[in-house]
Amino acid sequence: MVLVLITVTPIISSAKINGIGITVIEISPQPAEPGGDITLKVRVTNEGVEKIEDFSVKMDVQYPFYLKSESKNLENKRTLSVGSSIDNVYYMTIDPDAISGIYPVEFDIYVNDVIFDSSYNNVFVQVVGRPDLAIKANAIDNIAPGDAFPLKLSVYNIGTGMAKNVKIVSESESIFVLGSNVELIEKIMPAETALIESGFIAKNELKPDAHQFPITLKYIDELGANYTSTYNIGINILNRADIGIQSIKLSPTQITSLDKVHITGIIENTGNGAAEKVVVELENGDKSYKSFIGQLRSEDDSPFYFDIDPGTAGKKDLNITINYIDDFGPHKIQQSIPMEVERSKTNVILLIALLVIMTIPVAYHVYKRRRSENGEQ
């Protein structure tokens, strides 16, 4: 809806001195709308003391108005007696894209082909347009139930009037705002855009699927009329697996380089989606071991086993890698497990025994030599 108010600056200067006065006596309809018609009726009066010869009036129509027709052609020279007047009706249309503002309609007055200062002959028309707000949201990456995510909104005014006291309200029961569910913007002028950013979170119980959640705009125009519009924001909810090691155990507890180490563990899926092609891989130095799990659904767990050669004595880390695929694509989780390999006690005993065996002939040889020396004495 457009309200058109017309104010006329009193005509003074030369025109007034010569007795010519112009007044607006009718504007209809009130209010008018962009793209609609408007009728402007003016009266030209001789308020002087003598008859005016050879006068004419020309209407200079500027944007956003377009002249369609007029009842008389006042551009033709006329004579106007003292105290008499002549009316003219101008039929105009308003540009459908006209925005709120004050626009001049100028009347040029000629007497004996001399134009008077037109700045005193302007009619100022105030157009009050109608706002129309729309929303554009940034692309939302795929998220899982329970995920928090930022949302950037562009609120732009595609209408012809100012929007005031704009409220952006989220009323979804499955996608919640982090903080207040109402954002406020003081005003948005025609062709302007306001940017806001809010944090949202998807409900834990939300089923994976394509979803929409509403954002409502509430605002008023320059005349206090209320507007409400609702837009749906699209979002894609996907399953996300969350794989981790629940427990792991190495046996024996004291490992030597001669032992065969048995590793048992349990991995679990605490996410809301299934994990596919689950593989647990263990690396010990240059040796690699794999345990194939397959599918692991939400809240499921599965054991895995490895029998490995501990290698040389010393402290080392066993590197465990879990590979799997969910709706978000492939994932890789890595974890290290410390392992200490001690020297084998069997090797020490064998070394002692070998030393003992090696010392027996020496001791015997020394013993015989001493006996022999004693016999010779």
VOBA-1610 file (N, C-alpha, C; in pm, whole numbers, padded with zeros to 5 digits, always signed):
BEGIN
Met+00085-00118+00000Met+00000+00000+00000Met+00089+00124+00000Val+00053+00226-00079Val+00134+00347-00090Val+00049+00466-00054Leu+00098+00548+00035Leu+00030+00672+00070Leu+00101+00787+00000Val+00027+00867-00072Val+00085+00979-00145Val+00037+01108-00079Leu+00130+01184-00025Leu+00099+01312+00036Leu+00156+01422-00051Ile+00081+01523-00078Ile+00127+01629-00167Ile+00130+01760-00089Thr+00244+01825-00095Thr+00256+01957-00034Thr+00298+02055-00141Val+00246+02173-00136Val+00275+02274-00237Val+00347+02390-00173Thr+00463+02423-00228Thr+00535+02541-00182Thr+00465+02666-00237Pro+00430+02761-00153Pro+00361+02881-00202Pro+00441+02948-00312Ile+00370+02990-00413Ile+00435+03053-00528Ile+00450+03202-00500Ile+00573+03241-00484Ile+00600+03383-00462Ile+00687+03431-00577Ser+00781+03513-00554Ser+00868+03568-00656Ser+00787+03634-00766Ser+00837+03623-00891Ser+00777+03693-01004Ser+00634+03649-01032Ala+00611+03516-01016Ala+00476+03467-01044Ala+00375+03531-00952Lys+00408+03541-00825Lys+00316+03600-00729Lys+00299+03750-00755Ile+00409+03814-00795Ile+00403+03958-00822Ile+00307+03986-00937Asn+00307+03894-01036Asn+00218+03911-01150Asn+00077+03860-01121Gly+00055+03811-00999Gly-00079+03773-00958Gly-00117+03630-00986Ile-00022+03544-01027Ile-00054+03405-01058Ile-00031+03319-00934Gly-00131+03242-00896Gly-00117+03148-00785Gly-00164+03010-00826Ile-00094+02906-00778Ile-00130+02768-00809Ile-00156+02695-00679Thr-00269+02626-00671Thr-00302+02545-00553Thr-00348+02408-00598Val-00320+02309-00512Val-00368+02172-00537Val-00501+02158-00467Ile-00604+02119-00540Ile-00737+02110-00481Ile-00788+01966-00472Glu-00716+01871-00533Glu-00764+01732-00524Glu-00648+01635-00551Ile-00641+01531-00468Ile-00550+01419-00491Ile-00631+01292-00468Ser-00634+01206-00565Ser-00709+01081-00545Ser-00651+00972-00636Pro-00656+00847-00589Pro-00704+00811-00455Pro-00596+00835-00350Gln-00638+00837-00227Gln-00545+00844-00115Gln-00583+00733-00018Pro-00493+00638+00009Pro-00357+00627-00048Pro-00360+00563-00187Ala-00246+00575-00257Ala-00230+00513-00388Ala-00124+00405-00379Glu-00117+00321-00481Glu-00021+00211-00482Glu+00073+00222-00601Pro+00197+00175-00585Pro+00286+00171-00702Pro+00221+00092-00814Gly+00231+00143-00933Gly+00166+00079-01046Gly+00023+00124-01065Gly-00031+00196-00966Gly-00168+00245-00977Gly-00174+00386-01032Asp-00296+00436-01048Asp-00317+00569-01103Asp-00335+00671-00991Ile-00300+00794-01020Ile-00320+00904-00928Ile-00370+01024-01007Thr-00467+01095-00949Thr-00524+01213-01013Thr-00483+01336-00934Leu-00429+01435-01003Leu-00385+01559-00941Leu-00460+01675-01007Lys-00543+01747-00929Lys-00620+01861-00980Lys-00564+01989-00922Val-00527+02082-01009Val-00471+02209-00964Val-00557+02324-01016Arg-00544+02434-00947Arg-00617+02555-00987Arg-00519+02670-01001Val-00524+02734-01115Val-00442+02852-01142Val-00532+02975-01128Thr-00493+03069-01040Thr-00578+03184-01008Thr-00501+03314-01032Asn-00573+03415-01085Asn-00517+03550-01099Asn-00552+03626-00973Glu-00456+03639-00886Glu-00477+03708-00759Glu-00423+03851-00763Gly-00393+03896-00883Gly-00337+04030-00896Gly-00443+04137-00916Val-00401+04249-00974Val-00491+04363-00992Val-00513+04394-01139Glu-00455+04316-01227Glu-00476+04340-01369Glu-00480+04208-01444Lys-00539+04211-01557Lys-00552+04091-01640Lys-00416+04046-01687Ile-00398+03913-01690Ile-00270+03855-01734Ile-00288+03805-01876Glu-00205+03857-01962Glu-00210+03816-02102Glu-00099+03713-02130Asp-00129+03625-02220Asp-00030+03528-02273Asp+00046+03453-02162Phe-00028+03387-02077Phe+00039+03303-01976Phe+00015+03156-02012Ser+00104+03070-01967Ser+00088+02924-01986Ser+00157+02853-01869Val+00113+02730-01848Val+00168+02647-01739Val+00206+02511-01798Lys+00327+02471-01770Lys+00375+02338-01815Lys+00411+02254-01693Met+00359+02131-01691Met+00389+02039-01581Met+00510+01952-01619Asp+00613+01953-01533Asp+00735+01874-01556Asp+00727+01749-01468Val+00691+01640-01528Val+00672+01515-01453Val+00803+01438-01448Gln+00844+01399-01330Gln+00967+01324-01311Gln+00937+01190-01244Tyr+01038+01102-01247Tyr+01024+00970-01183Tyr+00988+00990-01035Pro+00897+00912-00979Pro+00837+00788-01031Pro+00701+00807-01097Phe+00669+00929-01139Phe+00537+00955-01197Phe+00548+00961-01349Tyr+00439+00919-01413Tyr+00429+00927-01559Tyr+00293+00989-01592Leu+00294+01090-01676Leu+00171+01158-01715Leu+00100+01077-01823Lys-00026+01047-01796Lys-00107+00973-01893Lys-00188+01070-01982Ser-00253+01166-01917Ser-00332+01264-01992Ser-00367+01380-01899Glu-00431+01483-01955Glu-00475+01598-01876Glu-00604+01652-01936Ser-00682+01719-01853Ser-00813+01767-01898Ser-00801+01887-01991Lys-00701+01970-01968Lys-00678+02086-02054Lys-00530+02095-02085Asn-00502+02160-02189Asn-00363+02183-02224Asn-00327+02326-02189Leu-00272+02343-02068Leu-00237+02477-02022Leu-00107+02527-02082Glu-00045+02446-02165Glu+00074+02495-02234Glu+00037+02592-02346Asn-00088+02588-02389Asn-00135+02687-02486Asn-00156+02821-02415Lys-00115+02928-02477Lys-00124+03059-02414Lys-00268+03099-02390Arg-00291+03161-02271Arg-00425+03198-02231Arg-00423+03338-02168Thr-00546+03389-02150Thr-00566+03515-02080Thr-00646+03486-01954Leu-00605+03548-01842Leu-00672+03522-01715Leu-00708+03656-01651Ser-00838+03679-01638Ser-00886+03805-01581Ser-00860+03809-01431Val-00868+03928-01375Val-00848+03945-01231Val-00955+03870-01154Gly-00911+03790-01055Gly-01002+03715-00970Gly-01056+03588-01032Ser-01022+03562-01156Ser-01069+03439-01220Ser-00965+03329-01207Ser-01006+03208-01237Ser-00916+03092-01225Ser-00948+02990-01332Ile-00855+02897-01347Ile-00874+02786-01440Ile-00820+02660-01377Asp-00898+02554-01385Asp-00859+02425-01327Asp-00804+02333-01435Asn-00715+02247-01390Asn-00665+02143-01480Asn-00645+02015-01400Val-00679+01904-01463Val-00666+01774-01398Val-00561+01692-01472Tyr-00462+01644-01395Tyr-00354+01562-01452Tyr-00374+01417-01406Tyr-00375+01328-01502Tyr-00391+01186-01473Tyr-00254+01120-01488Met-00204+01066-01377Met-00069+01009-01375Met-00073+00865-01322Thr+00037+00796-01345Thr+00056+00663-01287Thr+00189+00661-01213Ile+00196+00577-01111Ile+00318+00565-01030Ile+00394+00441-01073Asp+00524+00455-01087Asp+00608+00340-01124Asp+00590+00228-01021Pro+00569+00105-01067Pro+00546-00006-00972Pro+00665-00037-00883Asp+00786+00006-00923Asp+00905-00020-00843Asp+00947+00102-00760Ala+00862+00202-00752Ala+00897+00322-00677Ala+00911+00289-00529Ile+01018+00339-00467Ile+01040+00317-00325Ile+01001+00443-00248Ser+00993+00429-00118Ser+00954+00542-00033Ser+01049+00659-00054Gly+00992+00778-00060Gly+01072+00898-00077Gly+00985+01018-00109Ile+01048+01131-00118Ile+00979+01255-00155Ile+01024+01294-00295Tyr+00927+01307-00385Tyr+00957+01333-00526Tyr+00889+01463-00570Pro+00959+01545-00650Pro+00900+01672-00694Pro+00820+01658-00823Val+00713+01735-00831Val+00642+01759-00957Val+00649+01910-00980Glu+00710+01951-01088Glu+00740+02092-01110Glu+00645+02155-01211Phe+00598+02275-01179Phe+00516+02353-01272Phe+00596+02474-01319Asp+00610+02483-01450Asp+00678+02599-01510Asp+00572+02699-01558Ile+00585+02823-01511Ile+00489+02928-01547Ile+00557+03027-01643Tyr+00488+03054-01752Tyr+00540+03147-01853Tyr+00441+03265-01866Val+00494+03384-01869Val+00416+03504-01901Val+00492+03581-02008Asn+00424+03596-02121Asn+00491+03660-02236Asn+00623+03591-02269Asp+00618+03458-02264Asp+00732+03371-02299Asp+00849+03384-02202Val+00827+03444-02086Val+00932+03454-01985Val+00899+03355-01874Ile+00993+03265-01843Ile+00969+03164-01739Ile+01009+03221-01604Phe+00925+03194-01505Phe+00957+03238-01371Phe+01035+03129-01298Asp+01096+03165-01189Asp+01181+03071-01113Asp+01098+02949-01073Ser+01131+02832-01137Ser+01049+02712-01116Ser+01067+02649-00980Ser+01175+02683-00908Ser+01198+02623-00777Ser+01088+02660-00679Tyr+01015+02771-00707Tyr+00906+02811-00620Tyr+00774+02745-00660Asn+00775+02672-00769Asn+00650+02618-00822Asn+00642+02466-00811Asn+00726+02408-00724Asn+00730+02262-00713Asn+00621+02210-00620Val+00566+02098-00660Val+00477+02020-00574Val+00557+01897-00529Phe+00566+01876-00399Phe+00644+01764-00347Phe+00551+01651-00306Val+00577+01537-00364Val+00492+01420-00342Val+00571+01318-00261Gln+00516+01279-00147Gln+00580+01177-00063Gln+00517+01042-00091Val+00601+00948-00129Val+00555+00812-00157Val+00600+00721-00043Val+00508+00651+00014Val+00538+00554+00120Val+00509+00416+00064Gly+00617+00338+00043Gly+00602+00208-00019Gly+00574+00097+00080Arg+00573-00022+00031Arg+00543-00140+00111Arg+00666-00230+00118Pro+00711-00267+00239Pro+00828-00355+00250Pro+00792-00499+00215Asp+00893-00572+00174Asp+00876-00715+00143Asp+01009-00783+00172Leu+01017-00854+00284Leu+01143-00916+00327Leu+01151-01061+00282Ala+01270-01099+00244Ala+01298-01238+00205Ala+01426-01283+00275Ile+01442-01414+00283Ile+01557-01472+00354Ile+01636-01560+00259Lys+01767-01550+00272Lys+01858-01643+00204Lys+01955-01696+00307Ala+01965-01830+00317Ala+02053-01893+00415Ala+02175-01950+00346Asn+02288-01949+00417Asn+02407-02014+00364Asn+02387-02165+00360Ala+02462-02232+00276Ala+02452-02377+00267Ala+02496-02440+00400Ile+02414-02534+00448Ile+02443-02601+00574Ile+02506-02736+00542Asp+02628-02757+00591Asp+02693-02884+00569Asp+02617-02995+00639Asn+02636-03117+00589Asn+02568-03231+00650Asn+02605-03243+00797Ile+02504-03263+00878Ile+02527-03276+01022Ile+02454-03399+01074Ala+02489-03437+01194Ala+02428-03553+01259Ala+02342-03505+01375Pro+02247-03588+01420Pro+02168-03551+01539Pro+02260-03518+01656Gly+02227-03409+01726Gly+02308-03366+01838Gly+02417-03268+01801Asp+02440-03246+01671Asp+02546-03154+01627Asp+02500-03009+01639Ala+02591-02922+01677Ala+02570-02778+01674Ala+02630-02723+01545Phe+02568-02619+01490Phe+02618-02564+01365Phe+02579-02416+01357Pro+02660-02333+01287Pro+02626-02192+01266Pro+02536-02176+01144Leu+02449-02078+01150Leu+02363-02047+01037Leu+02369-01898+01009Lys+02410-01863+00886Lys+02415-01723+00844Lys+02293-01694+00757Leu+02222-01589+00794Leu+02102-01549+00722Leu+02119-01411+00662Ser+02079-01397+00536Ser+02072-01267+00470Ser+01924-01230+00459Val+01886-01122+00526Val+01748-01075+00521Val+01748-00951+00431Tyr+01687-00962+00315Tyr+01692-00850+00221Tyr+01550-00801+00189Asn+01542-00671+00168Asn+01415-00604+00144Asn+01397-00584-00006Ile+01308-00664-00064Ile+01281-00655-00208Ile+01159-00569-00235Gly+01105-00507-00129Gly+00987-00424-00144Gly+01021-00280-00175Thr+00922-00193-00158Thr+00938-00052-00192Thr+00936+00038-00070Gly+00916-00020+00051Gly+00910+00060+00171Gly+01002+00007+00279Met+01024+00088+00381Met+01112+00050+00492Met+01043-00051+00583Ala+01120-00154+00625Ala+01072-00250+00725Ala+01133-00211+00859Lys+01049-00200+00961Lys+01097-00158+01093Lys+01069-00268+01196Asn+01148-00262+01304Asn+01131-00357+01416Asn+01124-00501+01367Val+01222-00538+01287Val+01224-00671+01227Val+01265-00775+01331Lys+01184-00877+01345Lys+01213-00989+01435Lys+01231-01116+01354Ile+01343-01183+01375Ile+01369-01313+01312Ile+01351-01419+01419Val+01250-01502+01402Val+01209-01595+01508Val+01224-01738+01459Ser+01288-01822+01540Ser+01296-01966+01512Ser+01194-02038+01600Glu+01107-02116+01536Glu+01000-02183+01610Glu+01004-02335+01589Ser+01119-02387+01551Ser+01130-02530+01524Ser+01133-02610+01654Glu+01074-02730+01650Glu+01075-02820+01764Glu+01184-02927+01752Ser+01260-02922+01645Ser+01366-03022+01626Ser+01503-02960+01604Ile+01507-02833+01559Ile+01632-02760+01542Ile+01625-02638+01636Phe+01708-02639+01739Phe+01698-02538+01843Phe+01806-02430+01827Val+01770-02307+01866Val+01865-02197+01866Val+01948-02203+01993Leu+02078-02179+01979Leu+02165-02168+02096Leu+02157-02024+02147Gly+02080-02003+02249Gly+02056-01868+02300Gly+01914-01826+02272Ser+01894-01695+02257Ser+01760-01643+02232Ser+01711-01685+02094Asn+01582-01719+02085Asn+01527-01761+01956Asn+01474-01642+01876Val+01504-01520+01920Val+01458-01400+01849Val+01578-01308+01823Glu+01600-01273+01696Glu+01700-01174+01658Glu+01627-01046+01615Leu+01679-00931+01654Leu+01614-00804+01626Leu+01697-00718+01531Ile+01632-00656+01435Ile+01694-00560+01344Ile+01607-00435+01345Glu+01668-00319+01368Glu+01590-00196+01384Glu+01514-00160+01256Lys+01583-00162+01143Lys+01516-00129+01017Lys+01596-00183+00899Ile+01525-00207+00790Ile+01588-00249+00664Ile+01523-00166+00553Met+01602-00084+00489Met+01551+00002+00382Met+01533-00079+00254Pro+01455-00027+00159Pro+01440-00097+00031Pro+01575-00119-00036Ala+01593-00236-00092Ala+01716-00278-00162Ala+01832-00302-00067Glu+01811-00292+00064Glu+01917-00319+00160Glu+01909-00463+00210Thr+02023-00512+00264Thr+02032-00648+00319Thr+02093-00641+00458Ala+02034-00715+00550Ala+02088-00727+00685Ala+02139-00868+00705Leu+02257-00882+00765Leu+02319-01012+00786Leu+02317-01045+00934Ile+02276-01168+00967Ile+02280-01216+01105Ile+02337-01356+01106Glu+02393-01396+01219Glu+02445-01532+01235Glu+02406-01582+01373Ser+02351-01702+01377Ser+02308-01764+01502Ser+02358-01908+01506Gly+02370-01959+01627Gly+02407-02099+01645Gly+02283-02185+01665Phe+02281-02301+01602Phe+02169-02394+01614Phe+02222-02532+01654Ile+02134-02615+01702Ile+02171-02752+01736Ile+02056-02845+01697Ala+02092-02959+01639Ala+01993-03056+01597Ala+01957-03147+01715Lys+01831-03175+01729Lys+01782-03259+01838Lys+01844-03398+01829Asn+01882-03455+01943Asn+01946-03587+01945Asn+01857-03694+01885Glu+01726-03681+01903Glu+01633-03783+01855Glu+01592-03763+01709Leu+01650-03665+01643Leu+01612-03636+01504Leu+01657-03750+01413Lys+01565-03800+01334Lys+01596-03911+01244Lys+01674-03861+01122Pro+01776-03937+01082Pro+01851-03897+00963Pro+01761-03892+00839Asp+01758-03776+00776Asp+01675-03755+00657Asp+01693-03609+00614Ala+01628-03573+00506Ala+01623-03432+00465Ala+01513-03364+00547His+01550-03257+00616His+01456-03187+00703His+01448-03040+00664Gln+01341-02976+00708Gln+01325-02832+00696Gln+01281-02776+00831Phe+01332-02659+00865Phe+01285-02594+00987Phe+01251-02450+00956Pro+01145-02397+01019Pro+01093-02265+00982Pro+01166-02151+01051Ile+01183-02042+00977Ile+01228-01914+01029Ile+01120-01811+00993Thr+01068-01741+01093Thr+00959-01646+01072Thr+01009-01503+01085Leu+00966-01419+00992Leu+00996-01275+00995Leu+00871-01199+01037Lys+00886-01111+01135Lys+00778-01024+01178Lys+00829-00881+01176Tyr+00753-00790+01113Tyr+00799-00652+01101Tyr+00680-00561+01074Ile+00704-00430+01079Ile+00601-00333+01048Ile+00654-00237+00942Asp+00560-00169+00873Asp+00602-00071+00774Asp+00600+00068+00835Glu+00619+00170+00752Glu+00629+00308+00801Glu+00497+00359+00858Leu+00387+00294+00822Leu+00257+00336+00872Leu+00209+00251+00988Gly+00293+00155+01030Gly+00258+00073+01145Gly+00184-00056+01112Ala+00166-00086+00984Ala+00100-00212+00947Ala+00194-00329+00974Asn+00136-00440+01019Asn+00213-00559+01057Asn+00225-00657+00941Tyr+00342-00723+00935Tyr+00368-00824+00832Tyr+00430-00947+00898Thr+00395-01063+00847Thr+00454-01188+00894Thr+00476-01280+00775Ser+00594-01336+00766Ser+00623-01433+00659Ser+00715-01541+00715Thr+00698-01662+00667Thr+00776-01776+00716Thr+00849-01843+00601Tyr+00976-01876+00626Tyr+01059-01943+00527Tyr+01114-02073+00587Asn+01123-02175+00506Asn+01177-02303+00550Asn+01323-02317+00507Ile+01407-02350+00604Ile+01549-02370+00579Ile+01576-02520+00569Gly+01638-02562+00460Gly+01665-02704+00439Gly+01794-02748+00505Ile+01792-02870+00558Ile+01910-02927+00623Ile+01907-03078+00605Asn+02024-03137+00586Asn+02034-03281+00564Asn+02097-03346+00687Ile+02021-03430+00755Ile+02069-03500+00874Ile+02119-03639+00833Leu+02244-03671+00870Leu+02305-03799+00834Leu+02342-03878+00958Asn+02360-04008+00936Asn+02410-04095+01043Asn+02560-04074+01061Arg+02601-04069+01186Arg+02744-04061+01215Arg+02780-04171+01314Ala+02876-04253+01277Ala+02930-04353+01370Ala+03038-04289+01456Asp+03058-04345+01574Asp+03163-04295+01664Asp+03233-04417+01722Ile+03344-04453+01660Ile+03414-04577+01694Ile+03530-04547+01790Gly+03542-04630+01892Gly+03652-04617+01986Gly+03683-04750+02052Ile+03800-04756+02115Ile+03840-04879+02185Ile+03783-04876+02327Gln+03702-04974+02355Gln+03643-04983+02489Gln+03742-05038+02590Ser+03817-05142+02552Ser+03918-05201+02641Ser+04021-05275+02557Ile+04138-05294+02616Ile+04244-05370+02549Ile+04333-05434+02655Lys+04380-05554+02626Lys+04460-05629+02723Lys+04570-05705+02651Leu+04690-05702+02711Leu+04804-05777+02658Leu+04839-05888+02755Ser+04870-06006+02703Ser+04917-06117+02786Ser+05031-06188+02712Pro+05131-06232+02788Pro+05143-06223+02935Pro+05168-06080+02981Thr+05153-06060+03112Thr+05171-05925+03166Thr+05317-05883+03164Gln+05409-05979+03181Gln+05551-05952+03169Gln+05601-06020+03042Ile+05635-05935+02945Ile+05666-05986+02812Ile+05815-05992+02791Thr+05860-06104+02739Thr+06000-06118+02698Thr+06006-06138+02548Ser+06123-06129+02495Ser+06139-06142+02351Ser+06109-06282+02301Leu+06103-06379+02392Leu+06075-06517+02352Leu+05927-06549+02354Asp+05846-06455+02412Asp+05702-06482+02426Asp+05629-06456+02295Lys+05510-06517+02286Lys+05411-06484+02184Lys+05307-06398+02253Val+05290-06273+02211Val+05201-06181+02280Val+05060-06193+02223His+04964-06215+02313His+04823-06224+02274His+04754-06094+02315Ile+04697-06023+02215Ile+04629-05896+02240Ile+04480-05914+02215Thr+04399-05883+02313Thr+04252-05887+02299Thr+04196-05749+02330Gly+04097-05711+02254Gly+04037-05580+02275Gly+03892-05580+02231Ile+03822-05472+02266Ile+03682-05452+02226Ile+03669-05310+02173Ile+03613-05297+02053Ile+03580-05165+02000Ile+03428-05150+02005Glu+03382-05025+02022Glu+03239-05000+02033Glu+03200-04880+01947Asn+03073-04878+01908Asn+03017-04769+01830Asn+02916-04694+01917Thr+02955-04577+01964Thr+02867-04496+02048Thr+02794-04389+01967Gly+02807-04391+01834Gly+02738-04293+01750Gly+02595-04334+01722Asn+02527-04254+01638Asn+02387-04283+01605Asn+02372-04353+01471Gly+02483-04382+01404Gly+02476-04449+01276Gly+02568-04569+01270Ala+02544-04652+01171Ala+02625-04773+01155Ala+02759-04740+01091Ala+02860-04816+01130Ala+02993-04808+01068Ala+03010-04930+00978Glu+03057-04907+00857Glu+03076-05015+00760Glu+03226-05035+00735Lys+03258-05159+00695Lys+03395-05194+00657Lys+03495-05158+00767Val+03462-05201+00888Val+03547-05171+01003Val+03667-05266+01003Val+03787-05209+01010Val+03910-05287+01014Val+03999-05230+01124Val+04051-05321+01208Val+04147-05281+01311Val+04284-05330+01268Glu+04379-05239+01261Glu+04514-05273+01216Glu+04615-05239+01325Leu+04708-05330+01349Leu+04813-05309+01450Leu+04949-05315+01383Glu+05035-05220+01419Glu+05171-05217+01366Glu+05270-05223+01480Asn+05367-05312+01467Asn+05477-05325+01563Asn+05606-05323+01483Gly+05667-05207+01478Gly+05786-05194+01396Gly+05750-05208+01250Asp+05813-05300+01181Asp+05787-05320+01039Asp+05687-05431+01013Lys+05623-05479+01119Lys+05524-05586+01104Lys+05384-05531+01123Ser+05289-05581+01042Ser+05151-05532+01046Ser+05055-05649+01061Tyr+04949-05625+01140Tyr+04848-05727+01166Tyr+04710-05663+01148Lys+04615-05738+01094Lys+04482-05685+01069Lys+04374-05775+01127Ser+04266-05709+01178Ser+04149-05781+01225Ser+04027-05719+01157Phe+03952-05797+01080Phe+03838-05748+01004Phe+03710-05763+01087Ile+03642-05651+01112Ile+03519-05652+01192Ile+03396-05651+01102Gly+03398-05573+00995Gly+03281-05561+00907Gly+03192-05447+00951Gln+03064-05475+00976Gln+02968-05372+01016Gln+02957-05365+01167Leu+02943-05242+01216Leu+02923-05220+01359Leu+02811-05116+01374Arg+02694-05164+01416Arg+02579-05076+01428Arg+02589-04989+01553Ser+02498-04892+01558Ser+02495-04802+01674Ser+02476-04880+01803Glu+02556-04847+01903Glu+02553-04908+02037Glu+02606-05052+02037Asp+02659-05102+01927Asp+02717-05236+01922Asp+02866-05230+01956Asp+02920-05346+01996Asp+03065-05359+02015Asp+03110-05491+01955Ser+03240-05506+01942Ser+03295-05627+01881Ser+03437-05649+01932Pro+03475-05777+01958Pro+03612-05805+02001Pro+03707-05810+01882Phe+03834-05793+01910Phe+03938-05815+01810Phe+04057-05881+01878Tyr+04136-05956+01799Tyr+04247-06034+01855Tyr+04369-06018+01766Phe+04485-06021+01832Phe+04612-06024+01761Phe+04708-06114+01838Asp+04783-06194+01767Asp+04896-06269+01823Asp+05020-06220+01750Ile+05109-06156+01826Ile+05221-06089+01762Ile+05353-06136+01822Asp+05458-06115+01745Asp+05594-06135+01790Asp+05641-06005+01853Pro+05678-06003+01981Pro+05712-05877+02047Pro+05839-05813+01994Gly+05926-05891+01933Gly+06050-05834+01882Gly+06156-05824+01990Thr+06248-05733+01968Thr+06360-05719+02060Thr+06317-05655+02191Ala+06402-05672+02293Ala+06374-05616+02425Ala+06379-05463+02422Gly+06297-05400+02508Gly+06294-05255+02518Gly+06153-05201+02524Lys+06140-05071+02545Lys+06010-05006+02549Lys+05972-04962+02409Lys+05845-04983+02373Lys+05798-04948+02239Lys+05648-04920+02242Asp+05597-04863+02135Asp+05454-04835+02121Asp+05397-04921+02008Leu+05286-04984+02038Leu+05210-05054+01936Leu+05108-04955+01878Asn+05109-04936+01749Asn+05018-04841+01684Asn+04895-04913+01631Ile+04778-04872+01680Ile+04652-04931+01638Ile+04576-04828+01555Thr+04529-04870+01438Thr+04450-04785+01349Thr+04317-04852+01320Ile+04207-04775+01336Ile+04073-04825+01306Ile+04022-04748+01184Asn+03990-04820+01079Asn+03933-04763+00958Asn+03788-04806+00945Tyr+03701-04709+00908Tyr+03560-04743+00885Tyr+03496-04636+00797Ile+03375-04663+00754Ile+03299-04572+00668Ile+03159-04554+00726Asp+03112-04427+00731Asp+02973-04401+00765Asp+02915-04305+00662Asp+02798-04242+00691Asp+02734-04154+00594Asp+02818-04032+00560Phe+02913-03997+00645Phe+02998-03882+00623Phe+03123-03917+00543Gly+03142-04048+00512Gly+03258-04088+00437Gly+03355-04172+00518Pro+03479-04189+00470Pro+03579-04271+00540Pro+03639-04200+00660His+03675-04280+00761His+03736-04226+00883His+03855-04313+00922Lys+03949-04251+00991Lys+04066-04323+01042Lys+04093-04274+01184Ile+04098-04367+01277Ile+04126-04335+01417Ile+04254-04408+01457Gln+04346-04337+01520Gln+04475-04396+01559Gln+04496-04384+01709Gln+04557-04488+01764Gln+04587-04491+01906Gln+04711-04576+01927Ser+04791-04538+02024Ser+04912-04614+02054Ser+04900-04681+02191Ile+04961-04800+02203Ile+04960-04876+02328Ile+05105-04903+02367Pro+05145-04864+02486Pro+05284-04890+02528Pro+05306-05038+02560Met+05421-05087+02525Met+05457-05226+02554Met+05606-05231+02589Glu+05638-05303+02696Glu+05778-05319+02737Glu+05815-05465+02725Val+05921-05490+02651Val+05970-05627+02631Val+06098-05644+02713Glu+06094-05739+02807Glu+06209-05763+02895Glu+06300-05870+02835Arg+06422-05873+02884Arg+06514-05980+02841Arg+06469-06113+02900Ser+06485-06218+02824Ser+06440-06351+02869Ser+06529-06405+02979Lys+06470-06451+03091Lys+06544-06512+03200Lys+06606-06644+03156Thr+06547-06713+03065Thr+06600-06840+03014Thr+06736-06818+02950Asn+06750-06710+02880Asn+06878-06678+02818Asn+06986-06654+02921Val+06948-06589+03032Val+07045-06564+03137Val+07091-06695+03201Ile+06994-06785+03227Ile+07028-06917+03287Ile+07119-06996+03194Leu+07085-06995+03067Leu+07168-07068+02970Leu+07309-07011+02965Leu+07318-06877+02975Leu+07450-06814+02973Leu+07531-06854+03095Ile+07464-06858+03212Ile+07533-06900+03335Ile+07577-07046+03325Ala+07484-07128+03273Ala+07518-07270+03260Ala+07635-07289+03165Leu+07633-07212+03058Leu+07743-07223+02961Leu+07875-07181+03025Leu+07870-07075+03104Leu+07992-07032+03172Leu+08040-07138+03269Val+07943-07202+03340Val+07980-07308+03434Val+08045-07423+03361Ile+07984-07461+03247Ile+08039-07573+03170Ile+08179-07540+03119Met+08196-07414+03079Met+08325-07374+03026Met+08432-07371+03136Thr+08390-07345+03258Thr+08489-07336+03367Thr+08528-07472+03424Ile+08447-07576+03400Ile+08477-07710+03456Ile+08610-07763+03403Pro+08635-07766+03272Pro+08765-07818+03224Pro+08882-07737+03277Val+08861-07607+03287Val+08970-07523+03337Val+09000-07559+03482Ala+08896-07574+03559Ala+08915-07607+03703Ala+08979-07745+03717Tyr+08933-07837+03632Tyr+08990-07972+03640Tyr+09138-07970+03602His+09169-07894+03499His+09308-07885+03457His+09395-07824+03566Val+09344-07723+03634Val+09420-07661+03744Val+09436-07761+03858Tyr+09329-07835+03885Tyr+09333-07934+03994Tyr+09439-08040+03967Lys+09442-08095+03845Lys+09539-08199+03813Lys+09682-08145+03818Arg+09694-08023+03775Arg+09829-07965+03777Arg+09879-07950+03919Arg+09793-07910+04006Arg+09835-07893+04145Arg+09870-08029+04209Arg+09790-08132+04176Arg+09820-08266+04232Arg+09953-08315+04180Ser+09973-08286+04060Ser+10099-08331+04000Ser+10217-08262+04063Glu+10203-08140+04090Glu+10310-08065+04154Glu+10331-08116+04295Asn+10227-08152+04363Asn+10239-08203+04500Asn+10306-08342+04502Gly+10279-08424+04402Gly+10341-08558+04396Gly+10489-08549+04370Glu+10530-08457+04286Glu+10672-08442+04259Glu+10747-08396+04382Gln+10682-08320+04468Gln+10748-08278+04591Gln+10753-08396+04687
//
